[in-house]
Amino acid sequence: MEKRRRRQHQAHKRGLSIVEEHRTYLTRTPGGAATVAKAEQAVADESVAFADQEICNSGERSAGDRIQKGRATLEIGLRHIATVSAVVMSARGEAAPIDGRRPPNDEQLIGRVEAVHAAASADLEAFTKGGVQPGMLDAFAAELVAFKKAKATLTLAGRQHAEAADRFDLAYEQADEAFAVLEGILATSPDAPAGALSALRTARRIGPRVVEDDTAPAAPATLTHTLAATPVADRAA
C-alpha cells in the first residue's frame, strides 16, 4: 500500500509540474485559478501525510525492535528467577516453584513478570542467596517498564499511521478532482496550449506510460471498415 501511495503522489507531483508550466493559461479565469490552487494545496497535503506515514513507519520499526529485545530479556529473567525459586522452595521443603514457562502472549508475559517480581522482591534475601544477582530485580523491573512503553509507542504509531493514511487518501481524492477539472478545461478550450492535455494525462498516469493526444477518440471500427481493410484472399479463407 505504501508503494501504491508513493506512485500516486509522484504522479500528482508530475501533474502539478505540467500545471505550473501552463499556469498562465489555466489561471486566466476564476474557476481555473481556484482549481489550480486546489490542486496545489491537495498535493501539498499529500506530501505532509506521506511524510507522516514514513515517520510512523520508522517509529513502528523502532518500537517493534525494542519490544522484541525486551521480550527476550524478560523471558530470560523469568526463567532464571523460576529456576532460583525451585532452589529456594526445595531448601524449605516446599514444592511450589515459580512458573517460568514462556507465556503465550505479551499481555500474559507482563502479568507474569509483575507477579514473579513481586514474589521474588518479597523474599529478596532468599532469592539472592539462591542465585539472583544483586540489582537483577531492579533491572528486571526497569526492563518491564521499557517493554510496556515500547508496546504503547507501537500502538500509538500504528494509530497515527492509519490517520496519516486517511489524510493522504482524502488529499489524493481532492487532487484527482482538481486535475480532472483542469483536464476538462484543456479538453474543451479550442485555444488550449498544444500538447498540454496529453502531457497532463501522461504525467498523472500511475501505470505504464501511454501516449495520448488531445483529439477526441476515434470512432470504433465497424464491420464495413474491417472488411474494407481485409485483403480479399483473407476474406475467402
C-alpha positions in Angstrom: 0.0 0.0 0.0 2.8 2.4 0.8 4.4 1.8 -2.6 1.0 2.4 -4.2 0.6 5.7 -2.4 4.1 6.7 -3.3 3.4 6.2 -7.0 0.1 8.1 -6.7 1.9 11.0 -5.1 4.6 11.0 -7.6 2.0 11.0 -10.4 0.3 14.0 -8.9 3.6 15.9 -8.5 4.3 15.3 -12.2 0.9 16.5 -13.0 1.5 19.6 -10.9 4.6 20.4 -12.8 2.6 20.4 -16.1 0.0 22.7 -14.5 2.8 25.0 -13.4 4.1 25.1 -17.0 0.7 26.2 -18.2 -0.2 28.3 -15.1 -0.8 31.5 -17.1 -3.3 29.8 -19.4 -5.1 27.8 -16.7 -5.5 30.7 -14.2 -6.9 33.2 -16.7 -10.4 32.5 -15.4 -11.6 32.5 -11.7 -12.6 28.9 -12.0 -9.3 27.8 -13.4 -7.3 29.8 -10.8 -9.3 28.3 -8.0 -8.8 24.8 -9.3 -5.1 25.2 -9.7 -4.9 26.4 -6.1 -7.0 23.4 -5.0 -4.6 21.0 -6.8 -1.5 22.7 -5.3 -3.0 22.5 -1.8 -4.1 18.9 -2.2 -0.7 17.8 -3.4 1.0 19.6 -0.6 -1.3 17.9 1.9 -0.4 14.6 0.2 3.3 15.3 0.9 2.7 16.1 4.5 0.5 13.0 5.1 3.0 10.7 3.2 5.9 12.1 5.3 3.9 11.5 8.5 3.4 7.9 7.3 7.1 7.5 6.9 7.8 8.9 10.3 5.3 6.4 11.8 6.9 3.6 9.9 10.2 4.4 11.5 8.6 4.6 14.9 6.8 1.3 14.4 10.1 -0.4 13.4 12.0 1.1 16.3 9.3 0.1 18.8 9.0 -3.3 17.3 12.7 -3.9 17.7 12.6 -2.7 21.3 9.7 -5.0 22.0 11.5 -8.0 20.6 14.6 -7.2 22.6 12.5 -6.6 25.8 10.5 -9.8 25.3 13.7 -11.9 25.1 15.2 -10.2 28.1 12.1 -10.6 30.3 11.8 -14.3 29.3 15.4 -14.9 30.2 14.9 -13.2 33.6 11.7 -15.0 34.2 13.3 -18.4 33.6 16.2 -17.6 35.9 14.0 -16.4 38.7 11.9 -19.5 38.3 15.0 -21.7 38.4 16.2 -20.0 41.6 12.7 -20.3 43.1 12.9 -24.1 42.7 16.2 -24.0 44.7 14.6 -21.8 47.4 11.5 -23.8 47.7 13.5 -27.1 47.8 15.6 -25.8 50.7 12.4 -25.0 52.6 10.8 -28.3 51.8 8.2 -26.6 49.7 7.0 -27.7 46.3 5.5 -24.6 44.6 8.3 -23.0 42.5 7.5 -20.0 40.2 6.2 -20.9 36.7 9.0 -20.0 34.3 7.3 -21.1 31.1 7.0 -18.7 28.3 3.5 -17.1 28.3 1.6 -17.3 25.0 1.3 -13.5 24.5 2.7 -10.2 25.7 -0.1 -9.3 28.0 0.3 -12.5 29.9 4.1 -12.1 29.9 3.6 -8.6 31.5 1.3 -10.1 34.2 3.6 -13.0 35.0 6.7 -10.8 35.2 4.9 -8.5 37.6 3.8 -11.4 39.8 7.2 -13.0 39.7 9.0 -9.7 40.5 6.6 -9.2 43.5 7.2 -12.7 44.8 11.0 -12.5 44.5 11.1 -9.0 46.0 9.1 -10.2 49.0 11.7 -12.8 49.7 14.8 -10.9 48.4 17.3 -12.4 50.8 16.4 -16.0 50.0 16.4 -15.4 46.2 19.7 -13.5 46.4 21.3 -16.4 48.3 19.7 -18.8 45.7 21.4 -17.1 42.8 19.6 -13.9 41.8 22.3 -11.4 41.3 22.2 -8.1 43.3 20.3 -5.5 41.3 18.8 -8.0 39.0 15.3 -7.5 40.2 15.7 -3.7 39.8 16.9 -4.3 36.2 14.1 -6.7 35.6 11.5 -4.1 36.7 13.2 -1.4 34.6 13.1 -3.7 31.6 9.4 -4.3 32.2 8.7 -0.6 32.2 10.6 -0.1 28.9 8.8 -3.0 27.4 5.4 -1.6 28.3 6.4 1.8 27.0 7.5 0.3 23.7 4.2 -1.5 23.4 2.4 1.8 23.9 4.6 3.5 21.4 3.9 0.8 18.8 0.1 1.2 19.4 0.3 5.0 19.1 2.5 4.8 15.9 0.0 2.4 14.4 -2.9 4.6 15.1 -1.1 7.7 13.8 0.0 5.8 10.7 -3.7 4.9 9.9 -4.7 8.5 10.5 -2.0 9.8 8.1 -3.1 7.2 5.5 -6.6 8.5 5.7 -5.4 12.1 5.3 -3.4 11.1 2.3 -6.4 9.3 0.7 -8.6 12.4 1.2 -6.0 14.7 -0.2 -5.5 12.4 -3.2 -9.2 12.4 -4.0 -9.2 16.2 -3.8 -6.2 16.5 -6.1 -7.7 14.0 -8.5 -10.9 16.0 -8.7 -8.9 19.2 -9.4 -6.8 17.6 -12.1 -9.9 16.2 -13.7 -11.4 19.7 -13.9 -8.1 21.1 -15.3 -8.1 18.3 -18.0 -11.7 19.3 -18.8 -10.7 22.9 -19.2 -7.9 22.0 -21.6 -10.1 19.5 -23.5 -12.9 22.0 -24.0 -10.9 25.1 -24.9 -10.1 25.5 -28.6 -7.1 27.7 -27.8 -5.6 25.4 -25.2 -1.8 25.1 -25.5 -0.8 22.4 -27.9 0.1 19.2 -26.2 -0.9 20.4 -22.7 -3.8 17.9 -22.2 -1.8 14.9 -23.4 1.1 16.0 -21.2 -1.1 16.3 -18.1 -2.8 13.0 -18.7 0.5 11.2 -19.3 2.1 12.8 -16.2 -0.8 11.6 -14.0 -0.6 8.1 -15.2 0.3 5.7 -12.4 0.8 2.6 -14.6 2.7 2.2 -17.9 3.1 5.5 -19.7 0.9 5.5 -22.8 1.0 8.4 -25.2 -2.3 10.2 -25.6 -3.3 13.1 -27.9 -5.7 16.0 -27.4 -8.1 14.9 -30.1 -11.4 13.1 -29.5 -11.1 9.3 -29.5 -11.6 7.7 -32.9 -14.9 6.1 -33.6 -15.0 2.3 -33.1 -14.3 0.2 -36.2 -17.4 -1.1 -38.0 -17.8 -4.4 -39.8 -17.7 -2.4 -43.1 -14.4 -0.8 -42.2 -13.0 -4.1 -41.1 -13.9 -5.8 -44.3 -12.6 -2.9 -46.4 -9.2 -3.2 -44.6 -9.1 -7.0 -45.0 -7.5 -8.5 -48.2 -9.8 -10.4 -50.4 -7.8 -13.6 -50.1 -8.1 -13.4 -46.3 -11.8 -12.9 -46.5 -12.2 -16.0 -48.6 -10.2 -18.1 -46.2 
